[in-house]
Amino acid sequence: MNEKIRLCTLAPWHPTGNHDVFVGFTKAFRLLGYHTDAILGHVTYRDWCEFYKISGITSGLPAYNFTQEDIVKSASLNCVIKSMGFSPDVMVIIDGTSIHKDAWMWWRRLGIPTFVISTECPYQDNFVTHAAEIATYTFVNELITHERTGLEYLPMGYDSEAHHPMIVGSSFRHDVVFVGSGFPERVKVMSAVDWEGIDLQFYGQYNIPDDSKLAPYYTSAMIPNAQTAILYNGAKICLNLNRTSIDKVGSARIVESKSLSPRAYEIAACGGFMISEYRYEIHNTFGDLVPTFTDPRELNELIHYWLPRDKERREIGDELAKIAKKHSYINRAKIVMKRIRELL
Protein backbone atom coordinates (compact mmCIF):
# COMPACT_ATOMS: atom_id res chain seq x y z
CA MET A 1 0.00 0.00 0.00
CA ASN A 2 1.32 3.44 -0.92
CA GLU A 3 0.75 5.58 2.16
CA LYS A 4 2.64 8.69 1.08
CA ILE A 5 -0.13 10.24 -1.01
CA ARG A 6 -3.80 10.15 0.00
CA LEU A 7 -6.24 10.81 -2.80
CA CYS A 8 -9.88 11.84 -2.87
CA THR A 9 -11.78 11.46 -6.14
CA LEU A 10 -14.87 13.51 -6.90
CA ALA A 11 -17.56 12.24 -9.27
CA PRO A 12 -19.27 14.61 -11.73
CA TRP A 13 -22.80 15.92 -11.17
CA HIS A 14 -24.38 13.78 -13.89
CA PRO A 15 -24.42 9.96 -13.49
CA THR A 16 -23.89 9.16 -17.17
CA GLY A 17 -20.80 8.00 -19.07
CA ASN A 18 -18.44 10.31 -17.20
CA HIS A 19 -19.47 8.62 -13.95
CA ASP A 20 -17.99 5.41 -15.37
CA VAL A 21 -14.75 7.35 -15.86
CA PHE A 22 -14.87 8.28 -12.16
CA VAL A 23 -15.41 4.64 -11.16
CA GLY A 24 -12.61 3.48 -13.47
CA PHE A 25 -10.06 5.94 -12.12
CA THR A 26 -11.05 5.42 -8.48
CA LYS A 27 -10.58 1.67 -8.79
CA ALA A 28 -7.34 2.17 -10.73
CA PHE A 29 -5.79 4.39 -8.03
CA ARG A 30 -6.72 1.82 -5.39
CA LEU A 31 -5.30 -1.05 -7.46
CA LEU A 32 -2.06 0.92 -7.75
CA GLY A 33 -1.91 1.00 -3.96
CA TYR A 34 -3.01 4.56 -3.19
CA HIS A 35 -5.43 5.27 -0.36
CA THR A 36 -8.36 6.74 -2.30
CA ASP A 37 -11.55 8.10 -0.77
CA ALA A 38 -14.44 8.97 -3.06
CA ILE A 39 -17.20 11.58 -3.10
CA LEU A 40 -20.32 10.94 -5.21
CA GLY A 41 -20.89 14.40 -6.63
CA HIS A 42 -24.09 13.41 -8.43
CA VAL A 43 -25.65 12.23 -5.15
CA THR A 44 -24.72 15.47 -3.39
CA TYR A 45 -26.13 17.50 -6.30
CA ARG A 46 -29.36 15.45 -6.30
CA ASP A 47 -29.78 15.90 -2.54
CA TRP A 48 -29.45 19.68 -2.80
CA CYS A 49 -31.93 19.77 -5.69
CA GLU A 50 -34.44 17.99 -3.47
CA PHE A 51 -33.63 20.22 -0.50
CA TYR A 52 -34.38 23.43 -2.38
CA LYS A 53 -37.59 22.03 -3.83
CA ILE A 54 -38.84 20.77 -0.46
CA SER A 55 -37.85 24.01 1.27
CA GLY A 56 -40.09 25.94 -1.07
CA ILE A 57 -43.02 23.61 -0.40
CA THR A 58 -42.72 23.29 3.39
CA SER A 59 -42.13 27.01 3.85
CA GLY A 60 -45.53 27.64 2.32
CA LEU A 61 -44.06 30.18 -0.05
CA PRO A 62 -45.52 29.72 -3.55
CA ALA A 63 -43.10 32.31 -4.95
CA TYR A 64 -40.07 30.72 -3.24
CA ASN A 65 -37.18 31.21 -5.65
CA PHE A 66 -33.86 29.50 -6.06
CA THR A 67 -31.48 29.35 -8.98
CA GLN A 68 -29.36 26.64 -10.54
CA GLU A 69 -26.33 28.47 -9.14
CA ASP A 70 -27.77 28.12 -5.62
CA ILE A 71 -27.92 24.35 -6.06
CA VAL A 72 -24.47 24.07 -7.64
CA LYS A 73 -22.89 26.29 -4.98
CA SER A 74 -24.44 24.34 -2.10
CA ALA A 75 -23.50 20.98 -3.62
CA SER A 76 -19.96 22.15 -4.36
CA LEU A 77 -19.34 23.50 -0.86
CA ASN A 78 -20.81 20.31 0.58
CA CYS A 79 -18.18 18.38 -1.39
CA VAL A 80 -15.48 20.61 0.11
CA ILE A 81 -16.74 19.78 3.62
CA LYS A 82 -16.78 16.07 2.80
CA SER A 83 -13.24 16.24 1.47
CA MET A 84 -12.08 17.91 4.70
CA GLY A 85 -13.27 14.84 6.57
CA PHE A 86 -10.95 12.66 4.46
CA SER A 87 -7.89 14.96 4.79
CA PRO A 88 -6.55 14.12 1.32
CA ASP A 89 -3.22 15.26 -0.04
CA VAL A 90 -4.78 15.68 -3.49
CA MET A 91 -8.28 16.06 -4.95
CA VAL A 92 -8.72 14.27 -8.28
CA ILE A 93 -11.82 15.76 -9.88
CA ILE A 94 -13.52 14.03 -12.78
CA ASP A 95 -15.04 16.53 -15.23
CA GLY A 96 -15.11 19.59 -12.95
CA THR A 97 -17.15 21.79 -15.30
CA SER A 98 -20.07 22.19 -12.86
CA ILE A 99 -18.18 23.00 -9.67
CA HIS A 100 -18.85 26.43 -8.21
CA LYS A 101 -15.94 28.87 -8.08
CA ASP A 102 -16.18 29.15 -4.28
CA ALA A 103 -15.35 25.45 -3.91
CA TRP A 104 -12.14 25.87 -5.89
CA MET A 105 -11.24 28.82 -3.68
CA TRP A 106 -11.74 26.78 -0.50
CA TRP A 107 -9.63 23.85 -1.70
CA ARG A 108 -6.89 26.36 -2.41
CA ARG A 109 -7.24 27.93 1.06
CA LEU A 110 -7.12 24.47 2.62
CA GLY A 111 -3.90 23.72 0.74
CA ILE A 112 -5.40 20.79 -1.18
CA PRO A 113 -4.14 20.63 -4.79
CA THR A 114 -6.85 19.95 -7.38
CA PHE A 115 -6.15 17.79 -10.42
CA VAL A 116 -8.91 17.74 -13.03
CA ILE A 117 -9.45 14.88 -15.47
CA SER A 118 -11.71 16.39 -18.13
CA THR A 119 -14.35 14.24 -19.81
CA GLU A 120 -16.39 16.86 -21.71
CA CYS A 121 -13.90 18.20 -24.25
CA PRO A 122 -14.49 19.57 -26.82
CA TYR A 123 -18.21 20.04 -26.05
CA GLN A 124 -17.70 22.15 -22.91
CA ASP A 125 -14.29 23.68 -23.63
CA ASN A 126 -15.29 27.11 -22.38
CA PHE A 127 -16.02 25.66 -18.93
CA VAL A 128 -12.97 23.36 -19.04
CA THR A 129 -10.56 26.19 -19.78
CA HIS A 130 -12.15 28.36 -17.08
CA ALA A 131 -11.75 25.57 -14.50
CA ALA A 132 -8.15 25.08 -15.66
CA GLU A 133 -7.37 28.65 -14.60
CA ILE A 134 -8.42 27.80 -11.04
CA ALA A 135 -7.34 24.16 -10.66
CA THR A 136 -3.78 23.11 -9.87
CA TYR A 137 -3.52 20.98 -13.00
CA THR A 138 -5.88 19.92 -15.79
CA PHE A 139 -5.87 17.00 -18.21
CA VAL A 140 -8.04 17.25 -21.34
CA ASN A 141 -9.57 14.34 -23.25
CA GLU A 142 -9.52 15.89 -26.74
CA LEU A 143 -6.49 16.48 -28.99
CA ILE A 144 -7.99 19.62 -30.50
CA THR A 145 -8.46 21.12 -27.02
CA HIS A 146 -4.86 20.24 -26.21
CA GLU A 147 -3.62 21.85 -29.43
CA ARG A 148 -5.58 25.03 -28.75
CA THR A 149 -4.90 25.41 -25.02
CA GLY A 150 -1.63 23.59 -24.34
CA LEU A 151 -3.29 21.63 -21.51
CA GLU A 152 -1.99 18.07 -21.20
CA TYR A 153 -3.81 15.48 -23.29
CA LEU A 154 -4.95 12.35 -21.45
CA PRO A 155 -6.97 9.97 -23.66
CA MET A 156 -10.02 8.22 -22.32
CA GLY A 157 -9.71 4.53 -21.41
CA TYR A 158 -11.62 1.57 -20.02
CA ASP A 159 -12.20 -0.27 -16.75
CA SER A 160 -10.28 -3.53 -17.08
CA GLU A 161 -12.30 -5.15 -14.28
CA ALA A 162 -15.56 -4.55 -16.17
CA HIS A 163 -14.54 -4.83 -19.82
CA HIS A 164 -12.79 -7.99 -20.97
CA PRO A 165 -13.56 -11.00 -23.20
CA MET A 166 -16.16 -13.39 -21.79
CA ILE A 167 -18.67 -16.04 -22.86
CA VAL A 168 -22.25 -14.78 -22.58
CA GLY A 169 -25.70 -16.35 -22.71
CA SER A 170 -27.90 -16.39 -25.79
CA SER A 171 -30.20 -13.66 -24.43
CA PHE A 172 -27.32 -11.19 -24.75
CA ARG A 173 -26.37 -12.16 -28.29
CA HIS A 174 -27.43 -9.77 -31.03
CA ASP A 175 -26.33 -8.92 -34.55
CA VAL A 176 -25.66 -5.24 -33.86
CA VAL A 177 -25.47 -3.35 -30.55
CA PHE A 178 -25.11 0.31 -29.66
CA VAL A 179 -25.08 1.79 -26.14
CA GLY A 180 -24.92 5.56 -25.76
CA SER A 181 -26.72 8.79 -24.91
CA GLY A 182 -29.58 9.89 -27.13
CA PHE A 183 -28.11 12.62 -29.29
CA PRO A 184 -30.14 13.34 -32.43
CA GLU A 185 -27.28 12.76 -34.87
CA ARG A 186 -27.11 9.13 -33.72
CA VAL A 187 -30.81 8.62 -34.38
CA LYS A 188 -30.36 10.14 -37.83
CA VAL A 189 -27.56 7.73 -38.72
CA MET A 190 -29.34 4.61 -37.45
CA SER A 191 -32.62 5.62 -39.11
CA ALA A 192 -30.94 5.61 -42.52
CA VAL A 193 -29.75 1.98 -42.26
CA ASP A 194 -31.76 -0.95 -43.66
CA TRP A 195 -32.31 -3.13 -40.57
CA GLU A 196 -34.61 -5.64 -42.26
CA GLY A 197 -33.66 -9.13 -41.03
CA ILE A 198 -31.02 -7.75 -38.64
CA ASP A 199 -31.22 -8.09 -34.85
CA LEU A 200 -30.33 -4.52 -33.80
CA GLN A 201 -30.49 -3.52 -30.13
CA PHE A 202 -29.64 -0.03 -28.93
CA TYR A 203 -29.90 1.44 -25.46
CA GLY A 204 -29.99 4.93 -23.94
CA GLN A 205 -32.44 7.77 -23.45
CA TYR A 206 -33.72 8.79 -26.87
CA ASN A 207 -36.82 10.47 -28.20
CA ILE A 208 -38.05 7.54 -30.30
CA PRO A 209 -41.76 7.74 -31.31
CA ASP A 210 -43.78 4.53 -31.27
CA ASP A 211 -44.21 4.70 -35.04
CA SER A 212 -40.49 5.13 -35.71
CA LYS A 213 -38.75 2.40 -37.74
CA LEU A 214 -36.24 2.21 -34.86
CA ALA A 215 -38.86 1.64 -32.14
CA PRO A 216 -38.74 -2.20 -32.31
CA TYR A 217 -34.99 -2.15 -31.72
CA TYR A 218 -34.85 0.39 -28.90
CA THR A 219 -34.69 -0.10 -25.13
CA SER A 220 -35.03 3.05 -23.04
CA ALA A 221 -32.54 2.42 -20.25
CA MET A 222 -29.29 3.62 -18.77
CA ILE A 223 -27.19 0.46 -19.01
CA PRO A 224 -24.56 -0.09 -16.28
CA ASN A 225 -20.99 -0.80 -17.39
CA ALA A 226 -21.10 -4.44 -16.38
CA GLN A 227 -24.13 -5.11 -18.58
CA THR A 228 -22.66 -3.08 -21.41
CA ALA A 229 -19.61 -5.34 -21.37
CA ILE A 230 -21.85 -8.41 -21.66
CA LEU A 231 -23.68 -6.85 -24.61
CA TYR A 232 -20.39 -6.05 -26.37
CA ASN A 233 -19.22 -9.63 -25.86
CA GLY A 234 -22.46 -11.03 -27.26
CA ALA A 235 -22.74 -8.77 -30.32
CA LYS A 236 -21.53 -9.67 -33.78
CA ILE A 237 -21.02 -5.97 -34.49
CA CYS A 238 -20.63 -3.16 -31.95
CA LEU A 239 -21.30 0.35 -33.23
CA ASN A 240 -19.25 3.34 -32.18
CA LEU A 241 -21.29 6.41 -33.13
CA ASN A 242 -19.77 9.80 -32.42
CA ARG A 243 -21.37 12.78 -30.78
CA THR A 244 -21.38 16.27 -32.28
CA SER A 245 -24.20 17.88 -30.28
CA ILE A 246 -23.30 20.02 -27.28
CA ASP A 247 -26.74 19.42 -25.73
CA LYS A 248 -29.33 16.66 -25.99
CA VAL A 249 -31.53 18.55 -28.47
CA GLY A 250 -28.67 19.27 -30.85
CA SER A 251 -29.22 23.02 -30.87
CA ALA A 252 -25.46 23.62 -30.93
CA ARG A 253 -22.72 21.44 -32.39
CA ILE A 254 -18.96 21.16 -32.41
CA VAL A 255 -17.17 21.67 -35.72
CA GLU A 256 -14.67 18.84 -35.40
CA SER A 257 -13.13 16.36 -32.99
CA LYS A 258 -10.19 13.96 -33.18
CA SER A 259 -10.30 11.85 -30.03
CA LEU A 260 -12.15 8.74 -28.94
CA SER A 261 -14.77 8.30 -26.26
CA PRO A 262 -14.42 5.47 -23.71
CA ARG A 263 -16.81 3.38 -25.82
CA ALA A 264 -14.19 2.58 -28.45
CA TYR A 265 -11.72 1.35 -25.83
CA GLU A 266 -14.44 -0.62 -24.01
CA ILE A 267 -15.57 -2.44 -27.17
CA ALA A 268 -12.00 -3.30 -28.08
CA ALA A 269 -11.21 -4.48 -24.54
CA CYS A 270 -14.14 -6.92 -24.75
CA GLY A 271 -12.74 -8.33 -27.99
CA GLY A 272 -15.75 -6.95 -29.83
CA PHE A 273 -15.76 -6.35 -33.56
CA MET A 274 -16.35 -2.63 -34.08
CA ILE A 275 -17.63 -0.44 -36.88
CA SER A 276 -16.94 3.19 -36.06
CA GLU A 277 -17.83 6.59 -37.33
CA TYR A 278 -14.57 8.13 -38.48
CA ARG A 279 -12.34 10.10 -36.18
CA TYR A 280 -8.62 10.70 -36.54
CA GLU A 281 -7.74 8.70 -33.44
CA ILE A 282 -9.59 5.51 -34.41
CA HIS A 283 -6.97 4.55 -37.00
CA ASN A 284 -4.17 6.10 -34.97
CA THR A 285 -5.08 3.73 -32.12
CA PHE A 286 -6.36 0.57 -33.81
CA GLY A 287 -4.83 0.77 -37.28
CA ASP A 288 -6.95 -0.76 -40.04
CA LEU A 289 -8.71 -3.21 -37.70
CA VAL A 290 -11.77 -0.96 -37.35
CA PRO A 291 -13.87 -0.27 -40.48
CA THR A 292 -15.01 3.36 -40.49
CA PHE A 293 -17.78 5.30 -42.19
CA THR A 294 -18.57 8.96 -42.79
CA ASP A 295 -22.23 8.67 -43.86
CA PRO A 296 -25.17 6.28 -43.30
CA ARG A 297 -24.81 4.72 -46.75
CA GLU A 298 -21.29 3.54 -45.91
CA LEU A 299 -22.47 2.24 -42.53
CA ASN A 300 -25.27 0.26 -44.19
CA GLU A 301 -22.80 -1.32 -46.62
CA LEU A 302 -20.31 -2.18 -43.86
CA ILE A 303 -22.94 -3.84 -41.64
CA HIS A 304 -24.25 -6.03 -44.47
CA TYR A 305 -20.70 -6.88 -45.56
CA TRP A 306 -19.38 -7.90 -42.14
CA LEU A 307 -22.40 -9.68 -40.60
CA PRO A 308 -21.84 -13.01 -42.42
CA ARG A 309 -18.05 -13.03 -41.84
CA ASP A 310 -17.95 -14.67 -38.40
CA LYS A 311 -14.37 -15.99 -38.49
CA GLU A 312 -12.86 -12.70 -39.69
CA ARG A 313 -14.77 -10.70 -37.09
CA ARG A 314 -13.57 -12.96 -34.26
CA GLU A 315 -9.96 -12.72 -35.41
CA ILE A 316 -10.14 -8.93 -35.56
CA GLY A 317 -11.81 -8.79 -32.14
CA ASP A 318 -8.95 -10.82 -30.64
CA GLU A 319 -6.42 -8.36 -32.06
CA LEU A 320 -8.39 -5.37 -30.75
CA ALA A 321 -8.39 -6.87 -27.25
CA LYS A 322 -4.58 -7.11 -27.36
CA ILE A 323 -4.23 -3.47 -28.40
CA ALA A 324 -6.72 -2.28 -25.77
CA LYS A 325 -4.67 -3.62 -22.85
CA LYS A 326 -2.36 -0.60 -22.81
CA HIS A 327 -5.34 1.80 -22.68
CA SER A 328 -6.85 0.76 -19.34
CA TYR A 329 -7.60 3.30 -16.62
CA ILE A 330 -4.77 1.72 -14.61
CA ASN A 331 -2.31 2.89 -17.26
CA ARG A 332 -3.99 6.30 -17.43
CA ALA A 333 -3.85 6.56 -13.61
CA LYS A 334 -0.09 5.95 -13.70
CA ILE A 335 0.26 9.05 -15.88
CA VAL A 336 -1.86 11.09 -13.47
CA MET A 337 0.17 9.95 -10.46
CA LYS A 338 3.44 10.71 -12.22
CA ARG A 339 2.27 14.29 -12.78
CA ILE A 340 0.98 14.58 -9.19
CA ARG A 341 4.36 13.49 -7.83
CA GLU A 342 6.18 15.96 -10.06
CA LEU A 343 4.02 18.90 -9.01
CA LEU A 344 3.49 18.27 -5.30
Sequence and secondary structure as in RCSB ss.txt:
>XXXX:A:sequence
MNEKIRLCTLAPWHPTGNHDVFVGFTKAFRLLGYHTDAILGHVTYRDWCEFYKISGITSGLPAYNFTQEDIVKSA
SLNCVIKSMGFSPDVMVIIDGTSIHKDAWMWWRRLGIPTFVISTECPYQDNFVTHAAEIATYTFVNELITHERTG
LEYLPMGYDSEAHHPMIVGSSFRHDVVFVGSGFPERVKVMSAVDWEGIDLQFYGQYNIPDDSKLAPYYTSAMIPN
AQTAILYNGAKICLNLNRTSIDKVGSARIVESKSLSPRAYEIAACGGFMISEYRYEIHNTFGDLVPTFTDPRELN
ELIHYWLPRDKERREIGDELAKIAKKHSYINRAKIVMKRIRELL
>XXXX:A:secstr
 EEEEEEEEE  SS SHHHHHHHHHHHHHHHTTEEEEEE HHHHHHHHHHHHHHHHHHTT TT    HHHHHHHH
HHHHHHHHHHH  SEEEEES TT  HHHHHHHHHTT  EEEE  STTTTHHHHHHHHHHSSEEEES HHHHHHH 
 EE    B TTTSS     GGG EEEEEE    HHHHHHHHTS  TT  EEEEE     TTSTTGGGEEE    H
HHHHHHHHHEEEEEE    BSSTT SSB S      HHHHHHHHTT  EEEE  HHHHHHHGGGS EESSHHHHH
HHHHHHTT HHHHHHHHHHHHHHHGGGBHHHHHHHHHHHHHHH 
